[in-house]
Amino acid sequence: MEFGEYIRSLREKRNLLLREMAANVNMDVAYLSKIERGNRMARREQVIAFAKELKEDENKLIKLWMSEQIVQMIKNEKDSTEILKIAEEKISKIVKKQ
């Protein structure tokens, strides 16, 4: 499930109208609607606001959001799987150094 779809499902599960949630996270209704439809990407601080408003695990939402950003960045690349493997190796090296 994509990030926006997941946010919509959480909002609907909690019986929140789009305009209610938008007001509660200090966001324009049209912008929230675009996020839910996958036409716009939320910013990190908005993801945190969603987590608080929807009483959802912040780390879980950030992981879903971030993974979607990565997919959007490399989805049209010929060697996207190889790119991910290289990135994973680089991240592993960085984590070991820390």
C-alpha positions in Angstrom: 0.0 0.0 0.0 1.3 3.4 -0.9 1.8 6.1 1.8 -1.1 8.3 0.8 -3.5 5.3 0.6 -2.4 4.2 4.0 -3.0 7.7 5.5 -6.5 7.7 4.0 -7.3 4.3 5.4 -6.1 5.3 8.8 -8.1 8.6 8.6 -11.3 6.7 7.5 -10.8 4.1 10.1 -10.9 6.8 12.7 -14.0 8.4 11.1 -12.2 11.7 10.4 -13.3 13.8 7.5 -10.7 15.1 5.2 -11.4 18.7 6.3 -11.1 17.7 10.0 -7.8 16.0 9.6 -6.5 18.8 7.4 -7.4 21.4 10.0 -5.9 19.3 12.8 -2.5 19.0 11.1 -2.6 22.6 9.9 -2.8 21.7 6.2 -4.9 22.8 3.2 -7.7 20.3 2.4 -6.7 20.1 -1.3 -3.0 19.4 -0.4 -4.0 16.6 2.0 -6.3 15.2 -0.7 -3.4 15.2 -3.2 -1.1 13.4 -0.7 -3.8 10.7 -0.1 -4.2 10.3 -3.9 -0.5 10.0 -4.4 -0.2 13.2 -6.4 2.0 15.0 -3.8 4.6 13.8 -1.4 4.3 14.9 2.2 7.2 16.4 4.0 8.8 14.8 7.0 7.2 17.2 9.5 3.8 16.5 7.9 4.4 12.7 8.4 5.1 13.3 12.0 1.9 15.4 12.3 -0.1 12.6 10.7 1.4 10.1 13.2 0.3 12.2 16.1 -3.2 13.0 14.7 -3.8 9.4 13.7 -2.2 7.9 16.9 0.0 5.8 14.7 3.6 4.8 15.3 5.8 7.6 14.0 8.7 5.4 13.0 6.4 3.1 11.0 4.9 6.0 9.0 8.4 7.5 8.4 9.7 4.2 7.1 6.7 3.9 4.7 7.1 7.5 3.6 10.8 7.3 3.1 10.6 4.0 1.2 8.1 5.5 -1.2 10.5 8.5 -1.8 13.2 6.0 -2.7 10.9 4.1 -5.0 9.9 7.4 -6.8 13.5 8.3 -7.2 14.7 5.1 -8.8 11.6 3.4 -10.3 12.4 4.3 -13.9 16.1 3.4 -13.7 17.2 0.4 -15.7 19.1 -1.2 -12.8 17.0 -0.1 -9.8 17.5 -3.4 -7.9 21.3 -3.1 -8.3 21.1 0.5 -7.2 19.3 -0.5 -4.0 21.9 -3.2 -3.3 24.7 -0.7 -3.7 22.9 1.8 -1.4 22.4 -0.9 1.2 26.1 -1.8 1.2 27.0 1.9 1.6 24.5 2.3 4.5 25.9 -0.8 6.2 29.4 0.6 6.0 28.2 3.9 7.5 26.4 2.2 10.3 29.4 0.1 11.2 31.6 3.2 11.4 29.2 4.8 13.8 
